[in-house]
């Protein structure tokens, strides 16, 4: 199973944005892309152009993934699968391939990767653990209960 990681453009970003909203992730953004002002989505698009990829398998778009490097030598991993592609083991396999293929090209200075998910999203927590992440902390947020995991890349 070989995944292709396509650079995103505005059309892909709209697909990702609307997929998240339809899946009930209101913390990602307030409204579907078409109803949001350009001032809201344009900075996000520009930020994600460098680090986000839409994932393809056998010619079919199945989801997206991103690794956002920070100045302190850490990075944040995020991913999602479009409906109809969940429950097939794609998340773990695509994340493993992405981390192996993309970390060196994004930054050789990345020492730690963080993954954050809703506390109720047990499936994402299992994915992170299978990728070698360990629980770090619960985050204090007034609207949502998040948990954060980390993976130290300096430990083999």
PEDA-V238088 format. One record per residue. N is the residue number from 1. OMEGA is omega in degrees with one decimal (none if undefined). BURIAL is # if it has 9 or more other C-alpha atoms within 8 Angstrom, else .. Layout:
n=N omega=OMEGA burial=BURIAL
n=N omega=OMEGA burial=BURIAL
This chain:
n=1 omega=-178.6 burial=.
n=2 omega=179.2 burial=.
n=3 omega=173.3 burial=#
n=4 omega=-179.2 burial=.
n=5 omega=-176.4 burial=#
n=6 omega=173.0 burial=.
n=7 omega=-178.1 burial=#
n=8 omega=170.7 burial=#
n=9 omega=-177.6 burial=.
n=10 omega=-179.2 burial=.
n=11 omega=178.5 burial=.
n=12 omega=-180.0 burial=#
n=13 omega=176.9 burial=#
n=14 omega=-179.8 burial=#
n=15 omega=-179.8 burial=.
n=16 omega=-178.4 burial=#
n=17 omega=-177.8 burial=#
n=18 omega=177.2 burial=#
n=19 omega=178.0 burial=#
n=20 omega=-178.0 burial=#
n=21 omega=-179.2 burial=#
n=22 omega=179.3 burial=.
n=23 omega=175.6 burial=.
n=24 omega=175.3 burial=.
n=25 omega=-176.4 burial=#
n=26 omega=178.3 burial=#
n=27 omega=179.2 burial=.
n=28 omega=-178.5 burial=.
n=29 omega=-171.8 burial=#
n=30 omega=-174.4 burial=.
n=31 omega=171.0 burial=#
n=32 omega=-173.9 burial=#
n=33 omega=-174.8 burial=#
n=34 omega=-178.6 burial=.
n=35 omega=-179.5 burial=.
n=36 omega=179.8 burial=#
n=37 omega=178.6 burial=.
n=38 omega=179.0 burial=.
n=39 omega=-179.8 burial=.
n=40 omega=-173.1 burial=.
n=41 omega=-176.3 burial=#
n=42 omega=177.4 burial=.
n=43 omega=177.6 burial=.
n=44 omega=178.0 burial=.
n=45 omega=-178.9 burial=#
n=46 omega=179.4 burial=.
n=47 omega=-173.7 burial=.
n=48 omega=179.7 burial=#
n=49 omega=-175.9 burial=#
n=50 omega=-168.7 burial=.
n=51 omega=-176.5 burial=#
n=52 omega=176.7 burial=#
n=53 omega=171.2 burial=#
n=54 omega=-172.1 burial=#
n=55 omega=-179.4 burial=#
n=56 omega=175.4 burial=#
n=57 omega=-179.5 burial=#
n=58 omega=177.0 burial=.
n=59 omega=-179.2 burial=.
n=60 omega=174.7 burial=.
n=61 omega=-176.3 burial=.
n=62 omega=-178.4 burial=#
n=63 omega=-178.4 burial=#
n=64 omega=178.8 burial=#
n=65 omega=174.7 burial=#
n=66 omega=173.8 burial=#
n=67 omega=-174.2 burial=#
n=68 omega=-179.5 burial=.
n=69 omega=177.2 burial=#
n=70 omega=-177.3 burial=.
n=71 omega=-175.3 burial=.
n=72 omega=180.0 burial=.
n=73 omega=175.9 burial=#
n=74 omega=177.2 burial=#
n=75 omega=177.4 burial=#
n=76 omega=177.5 burial=#
n=77 omega=174.7 burial=#
n=78 omega=-179.4 burial=#
n=79 omega=175.7 burial=#
n=80 omega=176.2 burial=.
n=81 omega=175.8 burial=#
n=82 omega=179.4 burial=#
n=83 omega=-178.4 burial=.
n=84 omega=-179.4 burial=.
n=85 omega=-178.1 burial=#
n=86 omega=177.4 burial=#
n=87 omega=-178.0 burial=.
n=88 omega=179.9 burial=.
n=89 omega=-177.6 burial=.
n=90 omega=-174.2 burial=#
n=91 omega=-176.8 burial=#
n=92 omega=-177.1 burial=#
n=93 omega=-178.8 burial=.
n=94 omega=178.4 burial=#
n=95 omega=178.2 burial=#
n=96 omega=-179.6 burial=#
n=97 omega=-179.3 burial=#
n=98 omega=-178.8 burial=#
n=99 omega=178.8 burial=.
n=100 omega=-174.4 burial=.
n=101 omega=-167.7 burial=.
n=102 omega=-177.9 burial=.
n=103 omega=-179.4 burial=#
n=104 omega=-178.2 burial=.
n=105 omega=179.5 burial=.
n=106 omega=179.7 burial=.
n=107 omega=175.6 burial=.
n=108 omega=-175.9 burial=.
n=109 omega=-178.8 burial=.
n=110 omega=-179.2 burial=#
n=111 omega=-178.6 burial=#
n=112 omega=175.7 burial=#
n=113 omega=177.2 burial=#
n=114 omega=172.7 burial=#
n=115 omega=-178.0 burial=#
n=116 omega=179.4 burial=#
n=117 omega=174.1 burial=#
n=118 omega=-178.9 burial=#
n=119 omega=-178.7 burial=.
n=120 omega=-177.7 burial=.
n=121 omega=-176.6 burial=.
n=122 omega=-178.9 burial=.
n=123 omega=178.1 burial=.
n=124 omega=177.7 burial=.
n=125 omega=177.3 burial=#
n=126 omega=177.3 burial=.
n=127 omega=-179.3 burial=#
n=128 omega=179.0 burial=#
n=129 omega=178.8 burial=#
n=130 omega=176.4 burial=.
n=131 omega=178.2 burial=#
n=132 omega=176.8 burial=.
n=133 omega=175.4 burial=#
n=134 omega=180.0 burial=#
n=135 omega=179.3 burial=.
n=136 omega=-174.0 burial=.
n=137 omega=167.2 burial=.
n=138 omega=-178.1 burial=.
n=139 omega=179.4 burial=.
n=140 omega=179.4 burial=.
n=141 omega=-176.8 burial=.
n=142 omega=-175.7 burial=.
n=143 omega=-172.6 burial=.
n=144 omega=174.5 burial=.
n=145 omega=-179.4 burial=#
n=146 omega=169.5 burial=#
n=147 omega=-178.9 burial=#
n=148 omega=177.2 burial=#
n=149 omega=176.8 burial=#
n=150 omega=175.1 burial=#
n=151 omega=179.5 burial=#
n=152 omega=-176.7 burial=#
n=153 omega=178.8 burial=#
n=154 omega=177.6 burial=.
n=155 omega=-178.3 burial=.
n=156 omega=none burial=.
